[in-house]
Amino acid sequence: MAAATGTLSIDLAAVRSNWLMVRQALGKSPAAVIKADAYGLGAKVLGNTLYRQGCRDFFFATLPEAQAARSYLPHDSNLFILGGVPYGAERECINGRLVPVLSSVQAIERWGAICDEADVVSPSAVKIDTGMTRLGISLEEWVALMERPGLLQACHPAMFMSHLACADEADHPMNREQLARFTGVARAAKARFPRSRCSLANSAGIFLGSDWHFDLARPGACLYGFDPHWGQQPHMAPVVTLELPILQIRELTQSSSVGYGATACLPAGRRLAVAAGGYADGLNRTIGREGGYGYLSGQRVPVVGRISMDTTVFDITGAELPIRGPAKIQVLGASLTVAEISHRTGALGYEVLTSLAGRYEREYLNRDG
Ligand SMILES: *Cc1c(COP(=O)(O)O)cnc(C)c1O
């Protein structure tokens, strides 16, 4: 059957190898951050693939994401909710054995009270803000909490964590500042709760060095093939390939403007391909608004004019069309990586990946069971 939409191929062997590379760098198993449906690549398949490699800690953004995972990940997986537990949903969290990340003193009090009331020991993670100024209790609140050990005890903290603001800039002074603050937090936390784990690093944080590793690293991006420090070692294996089927090929018999706004004009003799996939499929992020290109049979083909909602036009003059099978233009893959696109367009690699959730047919390569 001819695919009417693009095909997003996800190489599970590459995901496995990236996770193992991170494990090697850490000397212990990292978690896997599979929020936002594993950055658009499919949390169920990727979560299970990584479980089979030995991963047991999985991070989600929301309660529904983690609840869904309770039904598809094996029983002994630890499922964390980065956004915490919504008011009134505490029992659901407890019943699902989901671990909320508590980011305010009120959230800590509330989780403690609910656990007391339900007479359960349901672990939580406590997040401390060491400089990101997003989620987390402030250092002043942390110091005050240390004076009230009963309150912390009541919320059964199994993890103390923080998040780096500038880890993708290896030389940014913020990295050391946050490290120093979190080291203090971790020391105090371990003294009170010796069995708790401490966690600071995301993907980029892992490659800052072992000081940043603590007990558990929380990579997302690098598992999905996005190099945290582009152009430097280490290189993650590319995971995603995106190919757009060609809907129509046209030869220009006279000079013509192409697309909305008639922003591009090409002379007679050029050969154009209209490919399926447009900005509704996230291609303004993937291809970029200017200077975008793809590959047809290994040859670079530039985008012409503006990307439409459902289609994108490429100048394929001189490129060979496959003799057999449908012609497809690759816009993401081993020779056009997420990091390269991000470098060229200024879109974050995260935006490129999460914008892939559109109308693509997903295909998983190299399944392991
Ligand atoms: C998303 C997220 C991560 C993963 O970050 P990557 O840069 O994708 O590795 C880790 N920790 C927290 C708190 C996050 O929100």
The ligand as an ORCA input file, in Angstrom:
! r2SCAN-3c Opt
* xyz 0 1
  C      13.366     16.512     30.290
  C      14.145     16.362     31.529
  C      15.303     15.558     31.545
  C      15.919     14.957     30.299
  O      16.677     15.936     29.655
  P      17.560     15.641     28.367
  O      18.252     16.905     28.120
  O      16.600     15.274     27.285
  O      18.471     14.524     28.695
  C      15.926     15.338     32.767
  N      15.454     15.904     33.902
  C      14.360     16.700     33.910
  C      13.909     17.304     35.190
  C      13.683     16.973     32.729
  O      12.624     17.798     32.737
*
